[in-house]
Amino acid sequence: MGAGHDAAAAELARRLGARGVDAEVADVLDLLPLRLGAALRGGYGWMMRSAPWAYELIYRAFFVPRGGPGACLP
Protein backbone atom coordinates (compact mmCIF):
# COMPACT_ATOMS: atom_id res chain seq x y z
CA MET A 1 0.00 0.00 0.00
CA GLY A 2 1.05 3.52 -0.53
CA ALA A 3 1.79 5.52 -3.64
CA GLY A 4 5.42 4.43 -3.78
CA HIS A 5 4.48 1.06 -5.24
CA ASP A 6 2.15 2.75 -7.74
CA ALA A 7 4.90 5.11 -8.88
CA ALA A 8 7.41 2.28 -9.29
CA ALA A 9 4.93 0.18 -11.29
CA ALA A 10 4.04 3.13 -13.53
CA GLU A 11 7.72 3.83 -14.19
CA LEU A 12 8.42 0.19 -15.06
CA ALA A 13 5.43 0.18 -17.43
CA ARG A 14 6.66 3.41 -19.01
CA ARG A 15 10.16 1.99 -19.57
CA LEU A 16 8.78 -1.21 -21.04
CA GLY A 17 6.48 0.80 -23.30
CA ALA A 18 9.48 2.82 -24.51
CA ARG A 19 10.99 -0.51 -25.64
CA GLY A 20 7.85 -1.52 -27.48
CA VAL A 21 6.52 -3.87 -24.82
CA ASP A 22 2.85 -3.71 -23.87
CA ALA A 23 2.56 -3.43 -20.10
CA GLU A 24 -0.45 -3.09 -17.87
CA VAL A 25 -0.29 -2.03 -14.23
CA ALA A 26 -2.73 -3.89 -11.99
CA ASP A 27 -3.41 -3.12 -8.36
CA VAL A 28 -3.69 -6.48 -6.61
CA LEU A 29 -6.08 -5.02 -4.06
CA ASP A 30 -8.54 -4.29 -6.87
CA LEU A 31 -8.49 -7.99 -7.76
CA LEU A 32 -9.61 -9.21 -4.32
CA PRO A 33 -13.22 -10.37 -4.00
CA LEU A 34 -15.96 -8.95 -1.79
CA ARG A 35 -14.42 -5.46 -1.69
CA LEU A 36 -11.65 -6.79 0.54
CA GLY A 37 -9.17 -4.54 -1.22
CA ALA A 38 -11.19 -1.45 -0.33
CA ALA A 39 -11.45 -2.66 3.27
CA LEU A 40 -7.67 -3.23 3.47
CA ARG A 41 -7.00 0.23 2.00
CA GLY A 42 -9.37 1.83 4.50
CA GLY A 43 -7.88 -0.10 7.41
CA TYR A 44 -4.36 0.84 6.36
CA GLY A 45 -5.29 4.52 6.14
CA TRP A 46 -6.93 4.41 9.57
CA MET A 47 -3.91 2.65 11.06
CA MET A 48 -1.45 5.19 9.64
CA ARG A 49 -3.52 8.09 10.98
CA SER A 50 -4.65 6.65 14.31
CA ALA A 51 -2.42 3.77 15.35
CA PRO A 52 0.99 3.91 13.65
CA TRP A 53 2.35 1.77 16.48
CA ALA A 54 0.16 -1.09 15.16
CA TYR A 55 1.80 -0.79 11.74
CA GLU A 56 5.21 -0.95 13.42
CA LEU A 57 4.22 -4.15 15.23
CA ILE A 58 3.02 -5.77 12.01
CA TYR A 59 6.13 -4.66 10.15
CA ARG A 60 8.45 -6.01 12.83
CA ALA A 61 6.54 -9.30 13.06
CA PHE A 62 6.53 -10.03 9.32
CA PHE A 63 9.33 -8.06 7.63
CA VAL A 64 12.25 -7.73 10.05
CA PRO A 65 14.51 -10.78 10.05
CA ARG A 66 15.00 -12.55 13.36
CA GLY A 67 18.52 -12.35 14.74
CA GLY A 68 19.15 -8.68 13.97
CA PRO A 69 20.73 -6.93 11.00
CA GLY A 70 22.29 -9.20 8.41
CA ALA A 71 20.46 -12.29 9.64
CA CYS A 72 19.22 -13.10 6.12
CA LEU A 73 22.66 -12.77 4.53
CA PRO A 74 24.41 -15.99 3.52
N, C-alpha and C positions, 0 to 999 in steps of 0.2 A: 504494500500500500504506500501511497505517497506519490507525488508527481515525479520523483527522481526516476522511478522505473519507467514511467510513461515517456519521459524525455529520452532516456537511453534507447527504448524500443523505437521511438520515432526516428532517432538519429540512425540507428542500424537500418531501418527500412529505407531511409533517404539514401544512405550509402549504397545499399543493394540496388535501389532503383537507378542510381547514377551509373551502375554497371550493367544495366539492362535486365535486372532480375526483378520479377514481380514479388512484392512482399506485402503482407497484410499484418497489421498489428491487432492482436486480440487481447482483450482484458479477460483474464481467466475468471475473475469474479463475475463478469457478465454471463459466463457460461454455466454457472451453478444454478441448480433448479430451485424452485420455491422461493425466489427472491433472497436466497441466502447471501448472495454477493452484496446486495444492498444492505442487509442486516449487518454483515461483517464490516462494511464501509462505515456505517453509522456507529457501530460499537467502537471501531478504531478511533473515529473522530471524537467520540465522547471520552474515551480513555486518554487520548492525548490532551484534551482540554481539562478533564476533571480528575484523572487518576494516573498521571504519568509514571508513578511508582509501580503501578500494575504492569505497564509496558516493560519497565526495567526488569521486573521479576520474570516475565515471560521470555524476554530476550536472554537473560542469564540462564534460564532453565533449558532453553532449546538451541541457543546459538553460540554460547561461550563454551569452549572446550574445557573439559575437566582436567585438572592438573596444572592450570595456569598457562601463561603465555608460551607458545611454542609446543604445546602438548600434541598438536596434530601433525607436527613436522616429523618426517622420517628420521 
